[in-house]
């Protein structure tokens, strides 16, 4: 699986970079919406979001994968559904993303049951 070839860390650095791309300021309040904007796309199996998330999670690691490397690995994946599940699982386990990810997934699951 792709997560075995490179190292991916879904920690503070990952969250900070994700939030940089998804920040909204209003009335002096800064909203960091990285996960909130990213999780729906991951749940919907958006490959572009998957590559971006993997790129950010690998940004501080060695060896560093280029975007082209990640695209090729995702394209070559025989089971991309498992890859999405693996990334969501890693997000659920991280101290920095776990609580929001689990809460978001529970909400989605409750809404799907209705």
N, CA, C and O atoms as a GROMACS GRO file, in nm:
protein
  456
    1UNK      N    1   0.085  -0.118   0.000
    1UNK     CA    2   0.000   0.000   0.000
    1UNK      C    3   0.089   0.124   0.000
    1UNK      O    4   0.203   0.120   0.045
    2UNK      N    5   0.038   0.231  -0.049
    2UNK     CA    6   0.112   0.357  -0.065
    2UNK      C    7   0.167   0.409   0.068
    2UNK      O    8   0.277   0.465   0.071
    3UNK      N    9   0.094   0.391   0.176
    3UNK     CA   10   0.140   0.444   0.303
    3UNK      C   11   0.260   0.369   0.357
    3UNK      O   12   0.323   0.414   0.452
    4UNK      N   13   0.294   0.256   0.297
    4UNK     CA   14   0.413   0.182   0.336
    4UNK      C   15   0.536   0.231   0.262
    4UNK      O   16   0.648   0.217   0.312
    5UNK      N   17   0.518   0.287   0.144
    5UNK     CA   18   0.632   0.329   0.062
    5UNK      C   19   0.695   0.458   0.113
    5UNK      O   20   0.817   0.474   0.110
    6UNK      N   21   0.614   0.549   0.160
    6UNK     CA   22   0.659   0.676   0.215
    6UNK      C   23   0.606   0.690   0.358
    6UNK      O   24   0.515   0.618   0.399
    7UNK      N   25   0.664   0.783   0.431
    7UNK     CA   26   0.618   0.810   0.566
    7UNK      C   27   0.520   0.926   0.563
    7UNK      O   28   0.546   1.029   0.500
    8UNK      N   29   0.407   0.910   0.631
    8UNK     CA   30   0.304   1.013   0.636
    8UNK      C   31   0.269   1.038   0.783
    8UNK      O   32   0.236   0.944   0.856
    9UNK      N   33   0.276   1.164   0.824
    9UNK     CA   34   0.247   1.201   0.961
    9UNK      C   35   0.130   1.300   0.961
    9UNK      O   36   0.138   1.406   0.899
   10UNK      N   37   0.024   1.263   1.029
   10UNK     CA   38  -0.095   1.346   1.037
   10UNK      C   39  -0.097   1.419   1.171
   10UNK      O   40  -0.193   1.411   1.247
   11UNK      N   41   0.013   1.490   1.197
   11UNK     CA   42   0.031   1.559   1.324
   11UNK      C   43   0.008   1.709   1.313
   11UNK      O   44  -0.066   1.756   1.227
   12UNK      N   45   0.074   1.783   1.402
   12UNK     CA   46   0.055   1.927   1.409
   12UNK      C   47   0.097   1.997   1.280
   12UNK      O   48   0.027   2.085   1.231
   13UNK      N   49   0.212   1.958   1.224
   13UNK     CA   50   0.259   2.020   1.100
   13UNK      C   51   0.161   2.000   0.986
   13UNK      O   52   0.134   2.092   0.909
   14UNK      N   53   0.106   1.881   0.977
   14UNK     CA   54   0.005   1.850   0.876
   14UNK      C   55  -0.117   1.940   0.894
   14UNK      O   56  -0.164   2.002   0.799
   15UNK      N   57  -0.168   1.945   1.017
   15UNK     CA   58  -0.287   2.024   1.046
   15UNK      C   59  -0.264   2.173   1.019
   15UNK      O   60  -0.350   2.241   0.964
   16UNK      N   61  -0.147   2.221   1.057
   16UNK     CA   62  -0.114   2.363   1.034
   16UNK      C   63  -0.114   2.395   0.885
   16UNK      O   64  -0.168   2.497   0.843
   17UNK      N   65  -0.052   2.309   0.806
   17UNK     CA   66  -0.049   2.331   0.660
   17UNK      C   67  -0.188   2.322   0.599
   17UNK      O   68  -0.223   2.401   0.511
   18UNK      N   69  -0.267   2.227   0.645
   18UNK     CA   70  -0.403   2.212   0.595
   18UNK      C   71  -0.487   2.335   0.629
   18UNK      O   72  -0.564   2.384   0.546
   19UNK      N   73  -0.471   2.384   0.751
   19UNK     CA   74  -0.546   2.503   0.792
   19UNK      C   75  -0.502   2.628   0.717
   19UNK      O   76  -0.584   2.718   0.694
   20UNK      N   77  -0.375   2.636   0.679
   20UNK     CA   78  -0.328   2.751   0.600
   20UNK      C   79  -0.407   2.763   0.470
   20UNK      O   80  -0.435   2.873   0.423
   21UNK      N   81  -0.442   2.650   0.413
   21UNK     CA   82  -0.514   2.648   0.286
   21UNK      C   83  -0.664   2.671   0.304
   21UNK      O   84  -0.735   2.701   0.208
   22UNK      N   85  -0.712   2.657   0.426
   22UNK     CA   86  -0.857   2.664   0.451
   22UNK      C   87  -0.886   2.749   0.575
   22UNK      O   88  -0.937   2.699   0.674
   23UNK      N   89  -0.852   2.877   0.568
   23UNK     CA   90  -0.876   2.968   0.679
   23UNK      C   91  -0.971   3.078   0.634
   23UNK      O   92  -0.963   3.128   0.522
   24UNK      N   93  -1.062   3.114   0.723
   24UNK     CA   94  -1.158   3.219   0.693
   24UNK      C   95  -1.156   3.319   0.808
   24UNK      O   96  -1.165   3.280   0.925
   25UNK      N   97  -1.146   3.447   0.776
   25UNK     CA   98  -1.149   3.550   0.878
   25UNK      C   99  -1.278   3.629   0.865
   25UNK      O  100  -1.319   3.666   0.755
   26UNK      N  101  -1.341   3.654   0.980
   26UNK     CA  102  -1.465   3.731   0.981
   26UNK      C  103  -1.479   3.801   1.115
   26UNK      O  104  -1.472   3.738   1.220
   27UNK      N  105  -1.498   3.932   1.110
   27UNK     CA  106  -1.515   4.012   1.232
   27UNK      C  107  -1.406   3.990   1.335
   27UNK      O  108  -1.433   3.981   1.454
   28UNK      N  109  -1.283   3.980   1.288
   28UNK     CA  110  -1.170   3.962   1.378
   28UNK      C  111  -1.150   3.821   1.428
   28UNK      O  112  -1.059   3.795   1.506
   29UNK      N  113  -1.233   3.730   1.385
   29UNK     CA  114  -1.225   3.590   1.426
   29UNK      C  115  -1.166   3.508   1.311
   29UNK      O  116  -1.212   3.518   1.197
   30UNK      N  117  -1.066   3.428   1.341
   30UNK     CA  118  -1.006   3.342   1.239
   30UNK      C  119  -1.056   3.199   1.259
   30UNK      O  120  -1.039   3.140   1.365
   31UNK      N  121  -1.118   3.147   1.155
   31UNK     CA  122  -1.168   3.009   1.158
   31UNK      C  123  -1.073   2.921   1.078
   31UNK      O  124  -1.050   2.945   0.960
   32UNK      N  125  -1.019   2.820   1.142
   32UNK     CA  126  -0.932   2.723   1.075
   32UNK      C  127  -1.018   2.603   1.038
   32UNK      O  128  -1.063   2.527   1.124
   33UNK      N  129  -1.040   2.586   0.909
   33UNK     CA  130  -1.137   2.488   0.861
   33UNK      C  131  -1.073   2.379   0.774
   33UNK      O  132  -1.138   2.325   0.685
   34UNK      N  133  -0.947   2.348   0.799
   34UNK     CA  134  -0.878   2.251   0.717
   34UNK      C  135  -0.946   2.116   0.710
   34UNK      O  136  -0.978   2.068   0.602
   35UNK      N  137  -0.970   2.056   0.825
   35UNK     CA  138  -1.036   1.925   0.827
   35UNK      C  139  -1.180   1.934   0.781
   35UNK      O  140  -1.228   1.848   0.706
   36UNK      N  141  -1.250   2.037   0.826
   36UNK     CA  142  -1.391   2.051   0.791
   36UNK      C  143  -1.410   2.061   0.640
   36UNK      O  144  -1.511   2.013   0.587
   37UNK      N  145  -1.316   2.122   0.571
   37UNK     CA  146  -1.326   2.134   0.425
   37UNK      C  147  -1.271   2.012   0.352
   37UNK      O  148  -1.307   1.987   0.237
   38UNK      N  149  -1.184   1.938   0.416
   38UNK     CA  150  -1.117   1.825   0.351
   38UNK      C  151  -1.191   1.693   0.369
   38UNK      O  152  -1.200   1.614   0.275
   39UNK      N  153  -1.244   1.669   0.487
   39UNK     CA  154  -1.308   1.540   0.515
   39UNK      C  155  -1.422   1.504   0.420
   39UNK      O  156  -1.430   1.389   0.376
   40UNK      N  157  -1.512   1.598   0.386
   40UNK     CA  158  -1.619   1.560   0.292
   40UNK      C  159  -1.565   1.509   0.158
   40UNK      O  160  -1.620   1.416   0.100
   41UNK      N  161  -1.458   1.570   0.110
   41UNK     CA  162  -1.400   1.526  -0.017
   41UNK      C  163  -1.335   1.389  -0.005
   41UNK      O  164  -1.342   1.308  -0.098
   42UNK      N  165  -1.272   1.361   0.109
   42UNK     CA  166  -1.213   1.229   0.129
   42UNK      C  167  -1.323   1.123   0.138
   42UNK      O  168  -1.310   1.015   0.080
   43UNK      N  169  -1.429   1.154   0.209
   43UNK     CA  170  -1.540   1.059   0.222
   43UNK      C  171  -1.603   1.030   0.086
   43UNK      O  172  -1.648   0.918   0.060
   44UNK      N  173  -1.605   1.130   0.000
   44UNK     CA  174  -1.660   1.113  -0.135
   44UNK      C  175  -1.558   1.060  -0.234
   44UNK      O  176  -1.582   1.062  -0.355
   45UNK      N  177  -1.445   1.013  -0.184
   45UNK     CA  178  -1.340   0.950  -0.266
   45UNK      C  179  -1.287   1.041  -0.376
   45UNK      O  180  -1.269   0.997  -0.490
   46UNK      N  181  -1.262   1.166  -0.342
   46UNK     CA  182  -1.204   1.261  -0.437
   46UNK      C  183  -1.053   1.240  -0.443
   46UNK      O  184  -0.982   1.267  -0.346
   47UNK      N  185  -1.004   1.192  -0.555
   47UNK     CA  186  -0.863   1.157  -0.570
   47UNK      C  187  -0.771   1.278  -0.559
   47UNK      O  188  -0.660   1.267  -0.507
   48UNK      N  189  -0.815   1.394  -0.606
   48UNK     CA  190  -0.732   1.515  -0.596
   48UNK      C  191  -0.710   1.552  -0.448
   48UNK      O  192  -0.599   1.589  -0.409
   49UNK      N  193  -0.814   1.541  -0.368
   49UNK     CA  194  -0.801   1.568  -0.225
   49UNK      C  195  -0.709   1.466  -0.160
   49UNK      O  196  -0.628   1.501  -0.074
   50UNK      N  197  -0.721   1.340  -0.200
   50UNK     CA  198  -0.636   1.235  -0.145
   50UNK      C  199  -0.488   1.267  -0.170
   50UNK      O  200  -0.407   1.257  -0.078
   51UNK      N  201  -0.455   1.304  -0.291
   51UNK     CA  202  -0.316   1.337  -0.324
   51UNK      C  203  -0.270   1.457  -0.241
   51UNK      O  204  -0.158   1.456  -0.190
   52UNK      N  205  -0.353   1.559  -0.227
   52UNK     CA  206  -0.317   1.678  -0.151
   52UNK      C  207  -0.294   1.644  -0.003
   52UNK      O  208  -0.198   1.693   0.057
   53UNK      N  209  -0.380   1.562   0.054
   53UNK     CA  210  -0.365   1.522   0.193
   53UNK      C  211  -0.236   1.442   0.212
   53UNK      O  212  -0.162   1.466   0.308
   54UNK      N  213  -0.209   1.350   0.122
   54UNK     CA  214  -0.085   1.272   0.131
   54UNK      C  215   0.037   1.361   0.116
   54UNK      O  216   0.138   1.341   0.184
   55UNK      N  217   0.029   1.457   0.026
   55UNK     CA  218   0.142   1.549   0.006
   55UNK      C  219   0.171   1.628   0.134
   55UNK      O  220   0.287   1.642   0.173
   56UNK      N  221   0.068   1.678   0.198
   56UNK     CA  222   0.086   1.754   0.322
   56UNK      C  223   0.136   1.666   0.436
   56UNK      O  224   0.217   1.709   0.518
   57UNK      N  225   0.087   1.543   0.442
   57UNK     CA  226   0.128   1.452   0.549
   57UNK      C  227   0.272   1.403   0.532
   57UNK      O  228   0.334   1.358   0.627
   58UNK      N  229   0.323   1.413   0.411
   58UNK     CA  230   0.460   1.370   0.381
   58UNK      C  231   0.558   1.487   0.379
   58UNK      O  232   0.679   1.465   0.368
   59UNK      N  233   0.508   1.608   0.388
   59UNK     CA  234   0.589   1.729   0.368
   59UNK      C  235   0.711   1.737   0.459
   59UNK      O  236   0.815   1.789   0.417
   60UNK      N  237   0.702   1.690   0.580
   60UNK     CA  238   0.813   1.699   0.675
   60UNK      C  239   0.896   1.571   0.683
   60UNK      O  240   0.988   1.562   0.763
   61UNK      N  241   0.863   1.474   0.600
   61UNK     CA  242   0.925   1.342   0.610
   61UNK      C  243   1.033   1.320   0.505
   61UNK      O  244   1.043   1.394   0.407
   62UNK      N  245   1.114   1.217   0.529
   62UNK     CA  246   1.216   1.176   0.435
   62UNK      C  247   1.198   1.027   0.411
   62UNK      O  248   1.188   0.952   0.508
   63UNK      N  249   1.193   0.981   0.287
   63UNK     CA  250   1.200   1.058   0.164
   63UNK      C  251   1.070   1.134   0.140
   63UNK      O  252   0.962   1.091   0.180
   64UNK      N  253   1.083   1.246   0.073
   64UNK     CA  254   0.966   1.327   0.041
   64UNK      C  255   0.918   1.289  -0.099
   64UNK      O  256   0.995   1.285  -0.195
   65UNK      N  257   0.790   1.261  -0.108
   65UNK     CA  258   0.730   1.225  -0.236
   65UNK      C  259   0.688   1.352  -0.309
   65UNK      O  260   0.634   1.445  -0.248
   66UNK      N  261   0.714   1.355  -0.437
   66UNK     CA  262   0.666   1.468  -0.517
   66UNK      C  263   0.517   1.446  -0.545
   66UNK      O  264   0.466   1.335  -0.529
   67UNK      N  265   0.450   1.551  -0.586
   67UNK     CA  266   0.308   1.537  -0.622
   67UNK      C  267   0.294   1.436  -0.736
   67UNK      O  268   0.200   1.356  -0.737
   68UNK      N  269   0.387   1.439  -0.829
   68UNK     CA  270   0.385   1.344  -0.942
   68UNK      C  271   0.397   1.200  -0.891
   68UNK      O  272   0.327   1.111  -0.939
   69UNK      N  273   0.487   1.178  -0.794
   69UNK     CA  274   0.503   1.043  -0.736
   69UNK      C  275   0.372   0.996  -0.673
   69UNK      O  276   0.331   0.882  -0.692
   70UNK      N  277   0.308   1.086  -0.599
   70UNK     CA  278   0.184   1.049  -0.530
   70UNK      C  279   0.072   1.022  -0.630
   70UNK      O  280  -0.006   0.928  -0.612
   71UNK      N  281   0.064   1.103  -0.733
   71UNK     CA  282  -0.038   1.081  -0.837
   71UNK      C  283  -0.018   0.945  -0.902
   71UNK      O  284  -0.113   0.869  -0.921
   72UNK      N  285   0.107   0.914  -0.936
   72UNK     CA  286   0.137   0.785  -0.999
   72UNK      C  287   0.104   0.669  -0.906
   72UNK      O  288   0.051   0.567  -0.950
   73UNK      N  289   0.136   0.684  -0.777
   73UNK     CA  290   0.106   0.576  -0.683
   73UNK      C  291  -0.045   0.557  -0.665
   73UNK      O  292  -0.092   0.444  -0.656
   74UNK      N  293  -0.119   0.666  -0.659
   74UNK     CA  294  -0.263   0.656  -0.645
   74UNK      C  295  -0.323   0.594  -0.772
   74UNK      O  296  -0.411   0.508  -0.763
   75UNK      N  297  -0.275   0.638  -0.888
   75UNK     CA  298  -0.324   0.582  -1.015
   75UNK      C  299  -0.296   0.433  -1.025
   75UNK      O  300  -0.376   0.358  -1.080
   76UNK      N  301  -0.182   0.390  -0.972
   76UNK     CA  302  -0.142   0.251  -0.981
   76UNK      C  303  -0.208   0.163  -0.876
   76UNK      O  304  -0.199   0.040  -0.882
   77UNK      N  305  -0.274   0.225  -0.779
   77UNK     CA  306  -0.338   0.150  -0.672
   77UNK      C  307  -0.448   0.062  -0.728
   77UNK      O  308  -0.535   0.108  -0.802
   78UNK      N  309  -0.444  -0.066  -0.693
   78UNK     CA  310  -0.546  -0.160  -0.738
   78UNK      C  311  -0.671  -0.153  -0.652
   78UNK      O  312  -0.777  -0.202  -0.691
   79UNK      N  313  -0.658  -0.091  -0.534
   79UNK     CA  314  -0.771  -0.083  -0.442
   79UNK      C  315  -0.774   0.056  -0.379
   79UNK      O  316  -0.742   0.073  -0.262
   80UNK      N  317  -0.814   0.155  -0.458
   80UNK     CA  318  -0.813   0.294  -0.412
   80UNK      C  319  -0.911   0.315  -0.297
   80UNK      O  320  -0.890   0.404  -0.214
   81UNK      N  321  -1.017   0.236  -0.291
   81UNK     CA  322  -1.113   0.247  -0.182
   81UNK      C  323  -1.046   0.218  -0.048
   81UNK      O  324  -1.072   0.286   0.052
   82UNK      N  325  -0.959   0.118  -0.046
   82UNK     CA  326  -0.885   0.086   0.076
   82UNK      C  327  -0.786   0.197   0.112
   82UNK      O  328  -0.760   0.223   0.229
   83UNK      N  329  -0.733   0.261   0.011
   83UNK     CA  330  -0.641   0.373   0.034
   83UNK      C  331  -0.712   0.489   0.103
   83UNK      O  332  -0.659   0.546   0.198
   84UNK      N  333  -0.832   0.523   0.056
   84UNK     CA  334  -0.912   0.627   0.122
   84UNK      C  335  -0.940   0.586   0.267
   84UNK      O  336  -0.929   0.669   0.358
   85UNK      N  337  -0.977   0.461   0.288
   85UNK     CA  338  -1.007   0.412   0.423
   85UNK      C  339  -0.884   0.418   0.512
   85UNK      O  340  -0.894   0.450   0.630
   86UNK      N  341  -0.769   0.387   0.456
   86UNK     CA  342  -0.644   0.391   0.533
   86UNK      C  343  -0.610   0.533   0.577
   86UNK      O  344  -0.569   0.555   0.691
   87UNK      N  345  -0.628   0.629   0.488
   87UNK     CA  346  -0.601   0.770   0.520
   87UNK      C  347  -0.701   0.819   0.625
   87UNK      O  348  -0.662   0.885   0.721
   88UNK      N  349  -0.829   0.788   0.608
   88UNK     CA  350  -0.929   0.827   0.708
   88UNK      C  351  -0.899   0.762   0.842
   88UNK      O  352  -0.917   0.824   0.947
   89UNK      N  353  -0.854   0.638   0.840
   89UNK     CA  354  -0.816   0.570   0.964
   89UNK      C  355  -0.700   0.639   1.034
   89UNK      O  356  -0.700   0.653   1.156
   90UNK      N  357  -0.600   0.682   0.956
   90UNK     CA  358  -0.486   0.754   1.014
   90UNK      C  359  -0.530   0.888   1.072
   90UNK      O  360  -0.481   0.930   1.177
   91UNK      N  361  -0.622   0.956   1.004
   91UNK     CA  362  -0.674   1.083   1.055
   91UNK      C  363  -0.752   1.062   1.185
   91UNK      O  364  -0.746   1.146   1.274
   92UNK      N  365  -0.823   0.950   1.197
   92UNK     CA  366  -0.899   0.920   1.318
   92UNK      C  367  -0.807   0.891   1.436
   92UNK      O  368  -0.843   0.916   1.551
   93UNK      N  369  -0.688   0.838   1.409
   93UNK     CA  370  -0.596   0.797   1.515
   93UNK      C  371  -0.503   0.909   1.562
   93UNK      O  372  -0.447   0.900   1.672
   94UNK      N  373  -0.485   1.011   1.484
   94UNK     CA  374  -0.392   1.119   1.519
   94UNK      C  375  -0.444   1.201   1.637
   94UNK      O  376  -0.563   1.229   1.647
   95UNK      N  377  -0.352   1.239   1.726
   95UNK     CA  378  -0.389   1.327   1.838
   95UNK      C  379  -0.436   1.463   1.789
   95UNK      O  380  -0.513   1.529   1.859
   96UNK      N  381  -0.393   1.506   1.673
   96UNK     CA  382  -0.424   1.639   1.624
   96UNK      C  383  -0.548   1.644   1.535
   96UNK      O  384  -0.608   1.750   1.519
   97UNK      N  385  -0.586   1.533   1.477
   97UNK     CA  386  -0.701   1.531   1.386
   97UNK      C  387  -0.809   1.432   1.428
   97UNK      O  388  -0.919   1.434   1.375
   98UNK      N  389  -0.778   1.346   1.523
   98UNK     CA  390  -0.867   1.236   1.559
   98UNK      C  391  -1.004   1.277   1.609
   98UNK      O  392  -1.105   1.225   1.561
   99UNK      N  393  -1.008   1.369   1.703
   99UNK     CA  394  -1.137   1.405   1.763
   99UNK      C  395  -1.232   1.464   1.660
   99UNK      O  396  -1.348   1.423   1.652
  100UNK      N  397  -1.184   1.558   1.580
  100UNK     CA  398  -1.270   1.619   1.477
  100UNK      C  399  -1.310   1.518   1.371
  100UNK      O  400  -1.424   1.517   1.326
  101UNK      N  401  -1.216   1.433   1.332
  101UNK     CA  402  -1.245   1.334   1.228
  101UNK      C  403  -1.350   1.235   1.276
  101UNK      O  404  -1.446   1.207   1.204
  102UNK      N  405  -1.333   1.183   1.396
  102UNK     CA  406  -1.431   1.087   1.449
  102UNK      C  407  -1.569   1.151   1.463
  102UNK      O  408  -1.670   1.089   1.428
  103UNK      N  409  -1.573   1.272   1.514
  103UNK     CA  410  -1.700   1.343   1.532
  103UNK      C  411  -1.768   1.366   1.397
  103UNK      O  412  -1.889   1.347   1.383
  104UNK      N  413  -1.689   1.407   1.298
  104UNK     CA  414  -1.743   1.432   1.164
  104UNK      C  415  -1.798   1.303   1.104
  104UNK      O  416  -1.908   1.302   1.049
  105UNK      N  417  -1.723   1.193   1.115
  105UNK     CA  418  -1.767   1.066   1.059
  105UNK      C  419  -1.893   1.014   1.129
  105UNK      O  420  -1.980   0.956   1.065
  106UNK      N  421  -1.902   1.034   1.261
  106UNK     CA  422  -2.022   0.994   1.334
  106UNK      C  423  -2.144   1.073   1.286
  106UNK      O  424  -2.253   1.018   1.271
  107UNK      N  425  -2.125   1.202   1.261
  107UNK     CA  426  -2.234   1.286   1.211
  107UNK      C  427  -2.279   1.238   1.074
  107UNK      O  428  -2.399   1.229   1.048
  108UNK      N  429  -2.186   1.209   0.988
  108UNK     CA  430  -2.218   1.160   0.854
  108UNK      C  431  -2.295   1.029   0.863
  108UNK      O  432  -2.395   1.009   0.794
  109UNK      N  433  -2.247   0.940   0.949
  109UNK     CA  434  -2.313   0.810   0.964
  109UNK      C  435  -2.456   0.826   1.016
  109UNK      O  436  -2.546   0.758   0.968
  110UNK      N  437  -2.476   0.914   1.115
  110UNK     CA  438  -2.610   0.939   1.168
  110UNK      C  439  -2.702   0.994   1.060
  110UNK      O  440  -2.818   0.953   1.050
  111UNK      N  441  -2.650   1.087   0.979
  111UNK     CA  442  -2.730   1.146   0.872
  111UNK      C  443  -2.764   1.045   0.764
  111UNK      O  444  -2.871   1.053   0.704
  112UNK      N  445  -2.677   0.950   0.739
  112UNK     CA  446  -2.704   0.847   0.639
  112UNK      C  447  -2.808   0.746   0.687
  112UNK      O  448  -2.874   0.682   0.606
  113UNK      N  449  -2.821   0.733   0.819
  113UNK     CA  450  -2.919   0.640   0.875
  113UNK      C  451  -3.061   0.694   0.865
  113UNK      O  452  -3.157   0.617   0.870
  114UNK      N  453  -3.076   0.824   0.851
  114UNK     CA  454  -3.208   0.887   0.846
  114UNK      C  455  -3.277   0.865   0.714
  114UNK      O  456  -3.389   0.912   0.695
   0.00000   0.00000   0.00000
